[in-house]
């Protein structure tokens, strides 16, 4: 008799046509919700994100925090408007995201700590539990290793603020699981966790399933990006059934957030992505 892992592996190729409830059984994490990044809705940092997410079949949005702009969350007057837009559309906040650090690195930008502190205040005002801190491009700590100690010192100063407000600072980077653990140990705060992006880690040739089990077993995965490079979910090399069983194994209870610049008609592609993930976890 085949194990569930073997059965899932066989079924992966035809998952879109399969009954996910049968695949996963009664212990599937039906509490998982499916979100999407606002930049993949083409509404980055805009209140209209919630209406577009609803139209495409998503349950939540990862909303961009930017320190300026007409709909910036730095403007306290905009925060209740975002909350109202979410409620009006029946779509939640998966998290906030500070992608601006890709161009203005967290480690070396003088304003970074003030921006994060203000973002924590925004999370309090909007009842959002975490923010993604991006470390790519100019802020890539894996490539620019000299940034790591600077980033750690800033995180050490910010962590007590996040702890007091009961918020999470989620680091997303190209660091391996082992290097992420070193960073977490250096900061030494429960308020700092890891935002795990399966495709970014696969691109770095890490064993994503082993990494998720290692980080997840220590309750360090705060949220997850489901992504394929320039493909719809399920059309690339990532074994998403195995991703889900691994997350299930470590007791992950957060959002599954789609980040996918899919080809063709972008709305049709994102509708397909939403349907794929919902079927994957037994929600359709």
Residue, then its C-alpha position, 0 to 999 in steps of 0.5 A: x500500500x502506498x504512503x500518502x507521500x507516494x500517492x501525492x507524488x503520483x497525483x501531482x501531475x494531475x492535481x488540477x483535475x483531482x479532488x484535493x480533499x481525497x488527496x489530503x484527507x480529513x487532516x488538511x489545514x482548512x484554516x489556511x487562507x489564500x492571499x495575493x501580493x498587491x503588486x501582482x494585482x497591479x494595484x501596489x499600495x492602493x486601496x483598490x487591491x481588495x476589490x481586484x483580489x475579490x474579483x479574482x477569487x483571493x481571500x486576502x491581500x499582502x499590502x505594500x507599505x510605502x512612506x509616500x504617495x497619495x494612498x500611503x499607509x504612512x498617512x494615518x488618515x489612509x489606514x481606516x480607509x484601507x480597513x473599510x475597503x477590505x471589509x467592503x469587499x470581504x477580503x482580509x489583510x494577509x500582511x503588509x510588505x516593505x518591498x521598497x527595501x530592495x531599492x533602498x536597502x534596510x541595512x544602509x538606508x538611514x530612514x529605514x528604522x523610522x519607516x519600519x517603526x511607522x509600519x508597526x504603528x500602521x499594523x496596530x491601527x489596521x490589526x495586521x500581525x506582520x510585515x515582510x521586510x524585503x532583502x533583494x537586489x541592492x539589499x541582498x544580504x546574501x550577495x552583499x554580506x557586509x550588510x548582514x551585521x548592519x541589518x542585524x543591529x537594526x533588527x535588534x533595535x526594532x524588535x523590542x518595539x515589535x514585541x511590545x506591539x505583538x507584531x512580527x518582522x518577517x525577513x525575506x531574503x536569499x539566505x539559506x535556512x542555516x544562515x537565516x537561523x544564524x540571523x534569528x539567533x543573533x537578533x534573539x527576538x520572537x518578533x523576528x521570523x522568516x518569510x519563506x518564498x519557495x521559488x526564491x529558495x529553489x532558484x538558490x538551489x536550496x532543498x526547499x522541503x528540507x528548509x521548510x521542515x527545519x525552519x517550520x519545526x522551530x516555528x520560524x516561518x511567519x508566512x509563505x509565498x507560493x510562486x513559479x517564475x513566469x509560470x502559473x502555479x503547477x506548471x513548473x518544477x515545484x511540488x506544491x502538494x509536497x510543499x503543503x504536506x511539509x507545512x502541514x507536518x510542521x503545524x503551519x497555520x498562516x496564509x498562503x500568499x501567491x506571488x506570481x507574474x504569470x504569462x498571458x492574460x494576467x487576470x485569467x492567470x491569477x484566477x487560475x492560481x487562486x483556483x489551483x491553491x484552493x483545490x490544493x488545500x481542499x477548499x474547492 
